[in-house]
Amino acid sequence: MITVFYVVDEVVPHATDGHRLHLCGPKLVLADNEVIMMEAVGAYLGLQQDNALFAYFFPAWRTLLRITRVRRMANL
């Protein structure tokens, strides 16, 4: 998964000329390259539905967001 992220992180800026893919609506929590990585890994694992992707990735992201929130609070 980390390898896929690094590849996507290198390719997306070149493919989009540095522009964001999601231009309207509310500000997103995840970056474009993170969402593309999740879709690519999900397709490889055979997770075709959004709810399957959410069930697979949510526990890891919940932990990461919790750690980030604690670090932010510690910097106040």
ABEGO torsion letter per residue (X at the ends): XAAAAAAAAAAAAAAAGGBBABABEBBBABBAAAAAAAAAAAAAAGBABAAAAAAAAAAAAAAAAAAAAAAAAAAX
